[in-house]
Amino acid sequence: MEGIEALVGRGYRLIVSAINELEQNPRSAKSKRIDIEGETTEIRRYRTGRWRIIYAVQHNAPLILAIRSRPPYDYEDLENLLESLK
């Protein structure tokens, strides 16, 4: 099962905890910037357990774009996620 619908129990708690951390510090040392040629919005990923939170930093706050299972998440839908910002 892929995506947020798979979040139950421990996975759900990990994601909630990670989002709370990101609200306090959207540029957490546990996150990594995703460099996208030509993209001016700061896009980052935060890895927790078997999950990745993909988010944009806007006005020093995280805007969650997606929560995806890893592996095999390979950012194939990143372009579509970025369209939602426009």
matplotlib code that plots the C-alpha trace (Angstrom):
import matplotlib.pyplot as plt

x = [0.0, 1.4, 0.8, -1.0, -3.8, -1.2, -0.6, -1.7, -0.3, 3.4, 3.7, 1.0, 2.7, 6.0, 4.5, 2.6, 5.8, 7.8, 5.3, 5.3, 9.1, 8.9, 6.4, 9.0, 12.0, 11.2, 14.9, 15.6, 19.0, 17.1, 15.7, 17.4, 16.8, 15.7, 17.5, 15.3, 16.6, 14.6, 12.5, 12.6, 10.5, 12.5, 11.5, 12.7, 12.3, 12.2, 12.7, 11.2, 11.0, 9.9, 8.2, 9.2, 7.5, 7.9, 7.3, 7.8, 9.1, 7.0, 7.1, 9.4, 6.6, 6.3, 3.6, 3.2, 3.0, 3.1, 3.8, 5.2, 6.4, 10.1, 11.4, 10.6, 9.6, 11.7, 10.0, 8.2, 5.2, 7.3, 6.4, 2.7, 3.2, 5.0, 2.1, -0.1, 2.0, 1.1]
y = [0.0, 3.4, 6.8, 8.2, 5.6, 3.2, 5.2, 3.3, 2.7, 3.4, 4.9, 7.4, 8.4, 8.8, 11.1, 13.2, 13.6, 14.5, 17.1, 18.6, 18.9, 20.4, 23.0, 24.1, 23.9, 23.4, 23.2, 20.5, 18.8, 15.6, 17.0, 17.4, 19.9, 18.5, 20.5, 21.0, 22.9, 26.1, 25.7, 28.7, 27.3, 25.5, 21.8, 19.4, 15.8, 14.4, 10.7, 8.9, 5.2, 3.9, 7.2, 10.3, 13.6, 15.9, 19.5, 23.1, 25.8, 28.9, 31.9, 29.8, 27.1, 23.6, 23.0, 19.2, 18.1, 14.3, 11.5, 8.5, 5.0, 4.2, 2.4, 2.5, 6.2, 7.8, 11.3, 10.3, 12.5, 15.5, 17.5, 17.1, 17.9, 21.2, 22.1, 22.2, 25.2, 27.3]
z = [0.0, -1.0, 0.5, 3.4, 3.4, 4.7, 7.9, 10.9, 14.4, 14.7, 11.2, 11.9, 15.2, 13.4, 10.8, 13.3, 15.4, 12.2, 11.1, 14.6, 14.4, 11.0, 12.2, 14.8, 12.4, 8.7, 7.9, 10.4, 10.2, 9.5, 6.3, 2.9, 0.3, -3.1, -5.8, -8.9, -11.8, -12.4, -9.2, -6.9, -4.1, -1.5, -1.7, 1.1, 2.2, 5.7, 6.2, 9.1, 9.4, 6.0, 5.1, 3.3, 3.8, 0.8, 1.6, 0.5, 2.8, 2.4, 4.8, 7.1, 7.5, 5.9, 3.3, 3.1, -0.5, 0.0, 2.3, 0.5, 1.4, 0.8, -1.0, -3.9, -3.9, -6.6, -6.9, -10.1, -9.1, -8.0, -11.1, -10.4, -6.7, -7.7, -9.9, -6.8, -5.6, -8.6]

ax = plt.figure().add_subplot(projection="3d")
ax.plot(x, y, z, "-o")
ax.set_aspect("equal")
plt.show()
